[in-house]
């Protein structure tokens, strides 16, 4: 299969739908081989614009949903970014391409098997500025805080206060917030003095739930 051509068509369709707007985010989608995050017998589904199960009750998110989240997140070169709910590692790879070699990307994943698989996949693809941590995403990762950007790839009833505390001044969080069955993207912004404001972006989504070790 011509995966490079499929990647190009996916990016074109996401531009056409309005999910994708920025050239630098589009370039990341063109560079990252989404098929590498699928098993050998499921690679043919890699460029269908839908979520796909990756085991353990988790999914690799729909590409257009990821594009919407990254557009809201506005990641930039040299930034330090945290992803809560690393899953397959696909979003980490996209973020790595955006922040570049002088940036750093950290993913938290609570399922050991998925964390190990993501580490193996990302290492095989040659990514060197990504760290995957096994742990409770609701608690963030104090060791590397503060973060310029935080993206939550699981549904939560509210953005965890710990994540807001670990956000750097002028930082931004994007998280799907709502009920178990439907969520909207909440954007949290922190100003230079550390004060926060937030708003809901348009659109509705369905994510697997963010689970705390205390649940």
C-alpha positions as CSV (number, residue, x, y, z in Angstrom):
1,X,0.0,0.0,0.0
2,X,1.2,3.5,-0.8
3,X,1.0,5.0,2.8
4,X,2.7,8.2,1.8
5,X,0.0,8.9,-0.7
6,X,-2.7,8.0,1.9
7,X,-1.1,10.4,4.4
8,X,-1.2,13.2,1.8
9,X,-4.9,12.6,1.0
10,X,-5.7,12.5,4.7
11,X,-4.1,15.9,5.3
12,X,-5.8,17.3,2.3
13,X,-9.2,16.1,3.6
14,X,-8.5,17.5,7.0
15,X,-7.7,20.9,5.5
16,X,-10.9,20.7,3.4
17,X,-13.0,20.0,6.5
18,X,-11.4,22.8,8.5
19,X,-10.0,20.4,11.2
20,X,-6.5,21.3,10.0
21,X,-5.4,24.9,9.4
22,X,-1.7,25.4,10.2
23,X,1.1,24.5,7.8
24,X,3.5,23.3,10.6
25,X,0.9,21.0,12.1
26,X,0.1,19.6,8.6
27,X,3.8,19.0,8.1
28,X,3.9,16.9,11.2
29,X,1.0,14.7,10.0
30,X,2.8,14.3,6.7
31,X,6.0,13.2,8.4
32,X,4.6,10.8,11.0
33,X,3.9,7.3,9.8
34,X,0.6,6.5,11.4
35,X,0.7,2.9,10.1
36,X,3.7,2.3,12.4
37,X,1.3,2.5,15.3
38,X,-0.9,-0.2,14.0
39,X,-0.3,-4.0,14.1
40,X,0.7,-5.7,10.8
41,X,-2.8,-7.0,10.2
42,X,-4.5,-3.6,10.8
43,X,-2.2,-1.2,8.9
44,X,-4.7,-0.9,6.1
45,X,-6.9,1.1,8.4
46,X,-4.3,3.6,9.4
47,X,-5.5,6.5,7.2
48,X,-9.2,6.1,7.7
49,X,-10.3,9.2,9.6
50,X,-11.7,7.3,12.6
51,X,-10.6,6.1,16.0
52,X,-9.2,2.5,16.1
53,X,-8.9,0.1,19.1
54,X,-5.3,-0.6,20.3
55,X,-6.2,-3.0,23.1
56,X,-6.8,-2.7,26.9
57,X,-10.0,-0.6,26.3
58,X,-8.0,2.2,24.6
59,X,-8.0,3.7,21.1
60,X,-5.7,5.6,18.8
61,X,-7.8,8.8,18.3
62,X,-9.4,9.9,15.0
63,X,-6.8,12.0,13.0
64,X,-9.2,14.9,12.5
65,X,-9.9,15.0,16.2
66,X,-6.2,15.1,16.9
67,X,-5.8,17.9,14.4
68,X,-8.5,20.0,16.1
69,X,-6.8,19.5,19.5
70,X,-3.4,20.4,18.2
71,X,-4.8,23.6,16.5
72,X,-6.3,24.6,19.8
73,X,-3.1,23.7,21.7
74,X,-0.9,25.8,19.5
75,X,2.4,23.9,20.2
76,X,5.6,25.7,19.1
77,X,9.3,24.8,18.6
78,X,11.5,24.4,21.7
79,X,8.5,23.9,24.0
80,X,8.0,21.2,26.7
81,X,4.7,19.4,26.2
82,X,2.9,16.8,28.3
83,X,0.4,14.3,26.9
84,X,-1.9,12.6,29.4
85,X,-3.0,9.3,28.0
86,X,-0.1,8.5,25.6
87,X,-1.7,5.3,24.3
88,X,0.0,4.2,21.0
89,X,2.4,7.2,21.1
90,X,1.1,8.6,17.8
91,X,0.3,12.1,19.2
92,X,3.7,12.1,21.0
93,X,5.3,11.7,17.6
94,X,3.3,14.5,16.0
95,X,4.2,16.8,19.0
96,X,7.9,15.8,18.6
97,X,7.9,16.9,15.0
98,X,6.3,20.2,16.0
99,X,8.5,21.1,19.0
100,X,11.7,19.9,17.2
101,X,14.9,18.6,18.6
102,X,15.2,21.5,21.1
103,X,11.8,20.7,22.5
104,X,10.7,17.8,24.7
105,X,7.6,15.7,24.8
106,X,6.5,13.6,27.7
107,X,3.6,11.1,27.7
108,X,2.0,9.5,30.7
109,X,0.3,6.1,30.2
110,X,-1.3,4.0,33.0
111,X,-1.3,0.7,31.0
112,X,2.1,-0.9,31.1
113,X,1.7,-2.9,27.9
114,X,0.7,0.2,25.9
115,X,3.5,2.3,27.5
116,X,6.1,-0.4,26.5
117,X,4.7,-0.8,23.0
118,X,4.7,3.0,22.5
119,X,8.3,3.2,23.7
120,X,9.4,0.5,21.3
121,X,7.5,2.0,18.3
122,X,8.9,5.6,18.9
123,X,12.4,4.3,19.4
124,X,12.2,2.3,16.2
125,X,11.1,5.4,14.4
126,X,14.1,7.3,15.7
127,X,12.4,9.8,18.1
128,X,14.9,11.0,20.7
129,X,13.1,13.9,22.4
130,X,10.2,11.8,23.8
131,X,9.9,10.3,27.3
132,X,7.1,7.9,28.3
133,X,6.2,7.6,31.9
134,X,4.1,4.9,33.5
135,X,1.7,6.5,35.9
136,X,-1.5,8.3,36.8
137,X,-2.1,11.0,34.3
138,X,-4.4,12.9,36.6
139,X,-1.4,13.7,38.8
140,X,0.7,15.1,35.9
141,X,4.4,14.7,36.1
142,X,5.9,17.0,38.8
143,X,9.5,16.0,38.0
144,X,9.4,17.8,34.6
145,X,6.9,20.6,35.5
146,X,6.2,23.3,34.5
147,X,5.0,22.5,31.0
148,X,4.4,24.9,28.1
149,X,1.5,22.8,26.8
150,X,-0.6,20.0,28.2
151,X,-2.9,17.8,26.0
152,X,-5.3,15.4,27.7
153,X,-6.2,12.5,25.4
154,X,-9.0,11.1,27.6
155,X,-12.3,12.4,28.8
156,X,-12.6,14.1,32.1
157,X,-15.4,15.7,34.1
158,X,-13.1,18.7,34.8
159,X,-9.5,19.5,33.9
160,X,-7.5,18.1,36.9
161,X,-6.3,21.0,39.2
162,X,-2.8,19.3,39.4
163,X,-2.4,19.8,35.6
164,X,-3.3,23.4,35.9
165,X,-0.8,23.9,38.6
166,X,1.9,22.2,36.4
167,X,1.2,24.6,33.5
168,X,3.8,27.2,32.9
169,X,3.0,30.9,32.6
170,X,1.6,31.7,29.1
171,X,0.9,27.9,28.9
172,X,-2.2,26.2,27.5
173,X,-4.1,23.0,28.2
174,X,-6.5,21.3,25.8
175,X,-8.8,18.5,27.3
176,X,-12.1,16.8,26.3
177,X,-14.4,17.7,29.2
178,X,-17.9,16.5,29.8
179,X,-20.0,13.4,30.6
180,X,-19.0,9.8,30.0
181,X,-20.8,9.9,26.6
182,X,-19.9,13.3,25.1
183,X,-17.3,15.9,25.6
184,X,-16.2,19.3,24.3
185,X,-12.7,20.6,24.1
186,X,-11.9,22.9,27.1
187,X,-9.0,25.2,26.6
188,X,-7.2,26.5,29.7
189,X,-4.9,29.5,29.3
190,X,-2.5,30.8,31.9
191,X,-1.2,34.4,31.7
192,X,2.2,35.7,32.7
193,X,1.1,36.3,36.3
194,X,-0.2,32.8,36.6
195,X,-3.9,33.6,36.4
196,X,-6.1,31.2,34.3
197,X,-9.1,31.5,32.1
198,X,-10.8,28.8,30.1
199,X,-13.4,28.3,27.4
200,X,-15.1,25.5,25.5
201,X,-14.3,25.2,21.8
202,X,-17.1,24.3,19.4
203,X,-17.7,20.6,18.5
204,X,-18.6,17.4,20.4
205,X,-16.4,14.3,20.8
206,X,-16.3,10.9,22.5
207,X,-13.1,9.8,24.3
208,X,-12.3,6.9,26.5
209,X,-12.3,8.1,30.2
210,X,-9.4,9.5,32.1
211,X,-8.8,7.0,35.0
212,X,-7.1,7.9,38.2
213,X,-5.4,5.2,40.2
214,X,-7.7,6.3,43.0
215,X,-10.8,5.5,41.0
